[in-house]
Amino acid sequence: MEEQEQPKTTTEQQDNQQGSEKEAQKTFTRDEIGPMVDSQVSQKLDAKLDEINSSWQKKLDDAVAKAKEEGKQEAGMTAKQLAEKEASDREEKLKQKEADLAKRQQELDHRDHIAHTKELLAKDNLPTDGAEMLLGETEEETKKNIESFKGLVAQGVRNELHRSSAGKAPQAGAPAHPQAPEKNMADMTYAEMQKYIESQQQN
């Protein structure tokens, strides 16, 4: 009989363990989670609204204080002084608008210069990704930078061509020297250089 009681005790312990695991793994329904989420969201929203309101209130208070100060100053001014102040304010606003317009014009000019540089690169069949790096202060400087870049690309192609052909042994029936290009490498477009290199690598 004692033996039969022991398995029951073990079974009871297992049932208790499973019960506590179920409590630890409690699932929530939408109705239970909704109020918790709403509470957290409303707390964060209230905090953000308070922050925005205090910021706006400070700006409003500053504007009111400035207007009162200006009103006091203007009350003590003569008509001539008041007209001079208004003219000075208008001039300051005009200068600010001119500065904003100049900045905007500079941005537009920069964008146009980049587009023109890309056109020049595309005309020479060069990659246009680095157009901004090649952009110079003047058109002549930009063209000079493009020519330098073109020379670097051509040199890179020649180096790769020599490197790839230097280690190859002549094949049976193939000429001992690689076939010379029909066109001067400096006059070739980027696509022509790539095609020539690929043809030499196949040989």
C-alpha positions as CSV (number, residue, x, y, z in Angstrom):
1,M,0.0,0.0,0.0
2,E,2.8,2.4,0.7
3,E,4.1,1.8,-2.8
4,Q,0.7,2.9,-4.3
5,E,0.7,6.1,-2.3
6,Q,4.1,7.2,-3.5
7,P,3.1,7.3,-7.2
8,K,0.1,9.4,-6.3
9,T,2.3,11.9,-4.5
10,T,4.5,12.1,-7.6
11,T,1.5,12.6,-9.8
12,E,0.2,15.3,-7.4
13,Q,3.5,17.1,-7.6
14,Q,3.5,16.9,-11.4
15,D,-0.1,18.3,-11.4
16,N,1.0,21.2,-9.1
17,Q,4.0,21.9,-11.3
18,Q,1.9,22.0,-14.5
19,G,-0.6,24.3,-12.7
20,S,2.1,26.8,-11.7
21,E,3.6,26.6,-15.3
22,K,0.1,27.5,-16.7
23,E,-0.1,30.4,-14.4
24,A,3.3,31.6,-15.5
25,Q,2.3,31.3,-19.1
26,K,-0.9,33.2,-18.8
27,T,-2.3,34.5,-22.1
28,F,-4.1,37.7,-22.5
29,T,-7.1,38.5,-24.6
30,R,-7.5,41.7,-26.7
31,D,-9.9,43.0,-24.1
32,E,-7.3,42.6,-21.4
33,I,-4.4,44.1,-23.4
34,G,-6.3,47.0,-24.8
35,P,-6.7,49.0,-21.6
36,M,-3.0,48.4,-20.7
37,V,-1.8,49.6,-24.1
38,D,-4.2,52.6,-24.1
39,S,-2.9,53.6,-20.7
40,Q,0.7,53.6,-21.8
41,V,0.0,55.4,-25.1
42,S,-2.1,58.1,-23.4
43,Q,0.7,58.7,-20.8
44,K,3.3,59.1,-23.5
45,L,1.0,61.3,-25.6
46,D,0.1,63.5,-22.6
47,A,3.8,63.9,-21.9
48,K,4.6,64.9,-25.5
49,L,1.6,67.3,-25.6
50,D,2.7,68.9,-22.4
51,E,6.2,69.4,-23.8
52,I,4.8,70.9,-27.0
53,N,2.4,73.2,-25.1
54,S,5.2,74.5,-22.8
55,S,7.4,75.1,-25.9
56,W,4.6,77.0,-27.6
57,Q,3.7,78.9,-24.4
58,K,7.3,80.0,-24.0
59,K,7.5,81.2,-27.7
60,L,4.2,83.0,-27.2
61,D,5.3,84.7,-23.9
62,D,8.6,85.7,-25.6
63,A,6.7,87.2,-28.6
64,V,4.3,89.1,-26.3
65,A,7.2,90.4,-24.2
66,K,9.0,91.5,-27.3
67,A,5.9,93.2,-28.7
68,K,5.4,95.0,-25.4
69,E,9.0,96.2,-25.3
70,E,8.8,97.4,-28.9
71,G,5.5,99.1,-28.1
72,K,7.1,101.0,-25.1
73,Q,10.0,102.0,-27.3
74,E,7.7,103.2,-30.1
75,A,5.5,105.1,-27.7
76,G,8.5,107.3,-26.7
77,M,9.6,107.8,-30.3
78,T,8.9,110.8,-32.5
79,A,7.3,110.2,-35.9
80,K,10.7,110.5,-37.6
81,Q,12.3,107.9,-35.3
82,L,9.3,105.6,-35.8
83,A,9.6,105.8,-39.6
84,E,13.4,105.1,-39.4
85,K,12.7,102.1,-37.2
86,E,10.1,100.7,-39.6
87,A,12.5,101.3,-42.6
88,S,15.3,99.5,-40.7
89,D,13.0,96.6,-40.0
90,R,11.9,96.4,-43.6
91,E,15.5,96.5,-44.8
92,E,16.5,93.7,-42.4
93,K,13.7,91.5,-43.6
94,L,14.7,92.3,-47.2
95,K,18.3,91.3,-46.5
96,Q,17.1,88.0,-45.0
97,K,15.0,87.3,-48.1
98,E,17.9,88.1,-50.4
99,A,20.2,85.8,-48.4
100,D,17.6,83.0,-48.6
101,L,17.3,83.5,-52.4
102,A,21.0,83.6,-52.9
103,K,21.3,80.3,-51.0
104,R,18.6,78.7,-53.0
105,Q,20.2,79.9,-56.3
106,Q,23.5,78.5,-55.2
107,E,21.9,75.1,-54.6
108,L,20.2,75.2,-58.0
109,D,23.5,76.2,-59.7
110,H,25.3,73.3,-58.0
111,R,22.6,70.9,-59.1
112,D,22.9,72.2,-62.7
113,H,26.7,71.9,-62.6
114,I,26.4,68.3,-61.5
115,A,23.9,67.5,-64.2
116,H,26.2,69.1,-66.8
117,T,29.2,67.1,-65.5
118,K,27.3,63.9,-65.8
119,E,26.5,64.8,-69.4
120,L,30.2,65.4,-70.1
121,L,31.0,62.0,-68.5
122,A,28.3,60.2,-70.5
123,K,29.6,61.8,-73.7
124,D,33.0,60.2,-73.1
125,N,31.3,56.9,-72.1
126,L,32.6,57.2,-68.5
127,P,30.7,56.3,-65.4
128,T,28.6,59.2,-64.1
129,D,28.5,58.1,-60.4
130,G,31.5,60.2,-59.5
131,A,30.3,63.4,-61.1
132,E,30.3,65.4,-57.9
133,M,33.9,64.5,-57.2
134,L,34.9,65.8,-60.6
135,L,33.0,69.0,-60.3
136,G,35.3,72.1,-60.5
137,E,34.8,75.7,-59.7
138,T,34.6,76.6,-63.4
139,E,33.6,74.7,-66.5
140,E,37.3,74.5,-67.6
141,E,38.4,73.0,-64.3
142,T,35.6,70.5,-64.5
143,K,36.7,69.5,-68.1
144,K,40.3,69.2,-66.9
145,N,39.2,66.9,-64.0
146,I,37.2,64.8,-66.5
147,E,40.3,64.5,-68.7
148,S,42.4,63.5,-65.8
149,F,39.8,60.9,-64.8
150,K,39.7,59.6,-68.3
151,G,43.4,59.2,-68.3
152,L,43.3,57.3,-65.0
153,V,40.6,55.0,-66.4
154,A,42.7,54.4,-69.5
155,Q,45.8,53.7,-67.4
156,G,43.9,51.3,-65.2
157,V,42.7,49.5,-68.3
158,R,46.2,49.3,-69.8
159,N,47.6,48.0,-66.4
160,E,44.9,45.3,-66.3
161,L,45.5,44.4,-69.9
162,H,49.3,44.0,-69.2
163,R,48.7,42.1,-66.0
164,S,46.2,39.7,-67.5
165,S,48.3,39.0,-70.7
166,A,51.7,38.8,-68.9
167,G,51.0,35.4,-67.2
168,K,49.5,33.6,-70.3
169,A,51.6,31.2,-72.3
170,P,50.9,31.3,-76.0
171,Q,48.4,28.6,-77.1
172,A,49.0,26.3,-80.1
173,G,48.3,28.2,-83.3
174,A,47.8,31.5,-81.4
175,P,50.0,34.5,-82.0
176,A,52.8,34.9,-79.4
177,H,51.9,38.5,-78.8
178,P,48.4,39.9,-78.1
179,Q,46.8,41.6,-80.9
180,A,47.3,45.4,-80.8
181,P,44.2,47.5,-80.5
182,E,42.9,49.0,-83.7
183,K,42.5,52.3,-82.0
184,N,44.7,54.3,-79.6
185,M,43.7,53.4,-76.0
186,A,43.4,57.1,-75.0
187,D,40.8,57.6,-77.8
188,M,38.7,54.5,-76.8
189,T,35.5,54.8,-74.9
190,Y,35.2,53.0,-71.6
191,A,33.0,50.4,-73.3
192,E,35.5,49.8,-76.1
193,M,38.3,49.4,-73.5
194,Q,36.3,46.8,-71.6
195,K,35.5,44.9,-74.8
196,Y,39.2,44.9,-75.8
197,I,40.3,43.7,-72.4
198,E,37.7,40.9,-72.5
199,S,38.9,39.8,-76.0
200,Q,42.5,39.7,-74.8
201,Q,41.6,37.6,-71.7
202,Q,39.8,35.1,-73.9
203,N,42.9,34.6,-76.0
